[in-house]
Amino acid sequence: MHTVRIGQNGEEIPAAGLGCMGMSGGYGPANDTESIATIHAALDAGLRLIDTGDFYGMGHNEMLVGDALKGGKRHKAFLSVKFGALHGPDGVLMGYDLRPAAVKNFLTYSLRRLRTDYVDLYQPARYDRTVPIEDTLGAIFDLRSAGYVRHIGLSEVSGRTLRRVSQIYPISALQAEYSLFSRGIEGEVLPAARELKIPLVAYGVLSRGLISDATLDNQVTMGEVRARMPRFAPSNYMRNRALIEALAGIAQQRGVSIVQLAFAWLRSRGDDIMPLIGARRREQLAEALKGLALTLSPEELSAIEQSVPHEAVAGERYGPQAMRHLDSELSG
Ligand SMILES: NC(=O)c1ccc[n+]([C@@H]2O[C@H](COP(=O)([O-])OP(=O)(O)OC[C@H]3O[C@@H](n4cnc5c(N)ncnc54)[C@H](OP(=O)(O)O)[C@@H]3O)[C@@H](O)[C@H]2O)c1
């Protein structure tokens, strides 16, 4: 697998990562033993980027990752942590807290849960307009100067915001949703990241499991994340399923799974894109890695894009409340 440089003078790491959110129950019950085995399998396969968030499973995910990295494995991982989301005990998102003191407090807890004394990439999960983002990033910059954080990242910001803050702080990576079903970033966000030479960490490559053989087999379980996603609402789901049927034909012709086709398509979008594999089982990880190793022909790429015209995808990528927190959707 090719590598991507993180930060101007930073190290090069393999251009894909393991996203651990699903290991803390977002998509239904997960098994900690299998989750840890999946993290180990990712590191054994040469991946380094391990993505978590302090609010994934309300701390469970970081503790799981910390457990997986015990016994001398910490140095193998390039730990990416998102922070800032506030949830009630019922799991409902109450907003974000990105005040500088909150940033430092969040990191203190994350370091303990992750059993480490530094995080490689630290980023606010969203840009919350109640606190100037410059203040939030200033707090991460202080943490970086003190050695607790190695790189500053951002998630789901617009191209305009990325350009503005990059003039003040060194931004090493941008996390954004990018898949055959979610191509909005091609308008302004991706061109801005490319102009600034900031690699893009792509999440939701399978549109939360929608772009998969499980959709055709009606095997996708809702779980707490998908139940809130408009693309899984019954009327949208059936229209989206029809798009997956069209993709299935192309996958069959190539002799691969729909999941592999989705990862291969993302791989074709450029060497600066680092897909997150949202696997919670080793077999899923292996399937996705095979997809990333595929090269699609121009004919296959054009057949894929004809099968899934972006405007045919039914439903926004988040529900209305969550959409309001997406700077990337609000200002380009
Ligand atoms: N920056 C952000 O705002 C943000 C938001 C969301 C996620 N993320 C990060 O991105 C990562 C990936 O995103 P995601 O999990 O939401 O979406 P995703 O990768 O689009 O979908 C993951 C789901 O796809 C299904 N799947 C089926 N076959 C698979 C295979 N071979 N490999 C992997 N998954 C397969 C799995 O469902 P089952 O497990 O149910 O079978 C899995 O839960 C997360 O873990 C998290 O680290 C970031």
The ligand as an SDF file (V2000), in Angstrom:
LIG
                    3D

 48 52  0  0  0  0  0  0  0  0999 V2000
  -15.3420   12.3330   11.3640 N   0  0  0  0  0  0  0  0  0  0  0  0
  -16.5640   11.8970   11.5330 C   0  0  0  0  0  0  0  0  0  0  0  0
  -17.4990   12.6840   11.6810 O   0  0  0  0  0  0  0  0  0  0  0  0
  -16.8500   10.4190   11.5260 C   0  0  0  0  0  0  0  0  0  0  0  0
  -18.1780    9.9890   11.5140 C   0  0  0  0  0  0  0  0  0  0  0  0
  -18.4210    8.6250   11.5070 C   0  0  0  0  0  0  0  0  0  0  0  0
  -17.3830    7.7200   11.4920 C   0  0  0  0  0  0  0  0  0  0  0  0
  -16.0960    8.1580   11.5230 N   0  0  0  0  0  0  0  0  0  0  0  0
  -14.9680    7.1910   11.5360 C   0  0  0  0  0  0  0  0  0  0  0  0
  -15.0040    6.4430   10.3400 O   0  0  0  0  0  0  0  0  0  0  0  0
  -15.0100    5.0470   10.6140 C   0  0  0  0  0  0  0  0  0  0  0  0
  -15.7410    4.3170    9.5030 C   0  0  0  0  0  0  0  0  0  0  0  0
  -17.0140    4.8940    9.2930 O   0  0  0  0  0  0  0  0  0  0  0  0
  -18.3660    4.1490    9.5350 P   0  0  0  0  0  0  0  0  0  0  0  0
  -18.1090    2.9270   10.3530 O   0  0  0  0  0  0  0  0  0  0  0  0
  -19.3540    5.0790   10.0600 O   0  0  0  0  0  0  0  0  0  0  0  0
  -18.9360    3.8310    8.1420 O   0  0  0  0  0  0  0  0  0  0  0  0
  -18.6820    2.7670    6.9650 P   0  0  0  0  0  0  0  0  0  0  0  0
  -17.2700    2.3840    6.8930 O   0  0  0  0  0  0  0  0  0  0  0  0
  -19.3450    3.3660    5.8060 O   0  0  0  0  0  0  0  0  0  0  0  0
  -19.5990    1.5380    7.3950 O   0  0  0  0  0  0  0  0  0  0  0  0
  -19.2310    0.6300    8.3630 C   0  0  0  0  0  0  0  0  0  0  0  0
  -20.2010   -0.5220    8.3600 C   0  0  0  0  0  0  0  0  0  0  0  0
  -20.1700   -1.2010    7.1150 O   0  0  0  0  0  0  0  0  0  0  0  0
  -20.4400   -2.5810    7.3070 C   0  0  0  0  0  0  0  0  0  0  0  0
  -19.5250   -3.4660    6.5700 N   0  0  0  0  0  0  0  0  0  0  0  0
  -19.8780   -4.5060    5.7960 C   0  0  0  0  0  0  0  0  0  0  0  0
  -18.8010   -5.0920    5.2740 N   0  0  0  0  0  0  0  0  0  0  0  0
  -17.7390   -4.4400    5.7330 C   0  0  0  0  0  0  0  0  0  0  0  0
  -16.3570   -4.6090    5.5400 C   0  0  0  0  0  0  0  0  0  0  0  0
  -15.8540   -5.5800    4.7860 N   0  0  0  0  0  0  0  0  0  0  0  0
  -15.5180   -3.7650    6.1440 N   0  0  0  0  0  0  0  0  0  0  0  0
  -16.0050   -2.7690    6.9110 C   0  0  0  0  0  0  0  0  0  0  0  0
  -17.3240   -2.5660    7.1480 N   0  0  0  0  0  0  0  0  0  0  0  0
  -18.1890   -3.4070    6.5550 C   0  0  0  0  0  0  0  0  0  0  0  0
  -20.2710   -2.8310    8.7780 C   0  0  0  0  0  0  0  0  0  0  0  0
  -21.5440   -3.1040    9.3080 O   0  0  0  0  0  0  0  0  0  0  0  0
  -21.7160   -4.2290   10.4140 P   0  0  0  0  0  0  0  0  0  0  0  0
  -20.5120   -4.1080   11.3290 O   0  0  0  0  0  0  0  0  0  0  0  0
  -22.9790   -3.8560   11.0450 O   0  0  0  0  0  0  0  0  0  0  0  0
  -21.7380   -5.5020    9.6840 O   0  0  0  0  0  0  0  0  0  0  0  0
  -19.7700   -1.5540    9.3600 C   0  0  0  0  0  0  0  0  0  0  0  0
  -20.3100   -1.3160   10.6220 O   0  0  0  0  0  0  0  0  0  0  0  0
  -15.6190    4.9550   12.0100 C   0  0  0  0  0  0  0  0  0  0  0  0
  -15.2650    3.7660   12.6670 O   0  0  0  0  0  0  0  0  0  0  0  0
  -15.0410    6.1700   12.6770 C   0  0  0  0  0  0  0  0  0  0  0  0
  -13.7150    5.8960   13.1230 O   0  0  0  0  0  0  0  0  0  0  0  0
  -15.8240    9.4930   11.5210 C   0  0  0  0  0  0  0  0  0  0  0  0
  1  2  1  0
  2  3  2  0
  2  4  1  0
  4  5  1  0
  4 48  2  0
  5  6  2  0
  6  7  1  0
  7  8  2  0
  8  9  1  0
  8 48  1  0
  9 10  1  0
  9 46  1  0
 10 11  1  0
 11 12  1  0
 11 44  1  0
 12 13  1  0
 13 14  1  0
 14 15  2  0
 14 16  1  0
 14 17  1  0
 17 18  1  0
 18 19  2  0
 18 20  1  0
 18 21  1  0
 21 22  1  0
 22 23  1  0
 23 24  1  0
 23 42  1  0
 24 25  1  0
 25 26  1  0
 25 36  1  0
 26 27  1  0
 26 35  1  0
 27 28  2  0
 28 29  1  0
 29 30  1  0
 29 35  2  0
 30 31  1  0
 30 32  2  0
 32 33  1  0
 33 34  2  0
 34 35  1  0
 36 37  1  0
 36 42  1  0
 37 38  1  0
 38 39  2  0
 38 40  1  0
 38 41  1  0
 42 43  1  0
 44 45  1  0
 44 46  1  0
 46 47  1  0
M  CHG  2   8   1  16  -1
M  END
$$$$
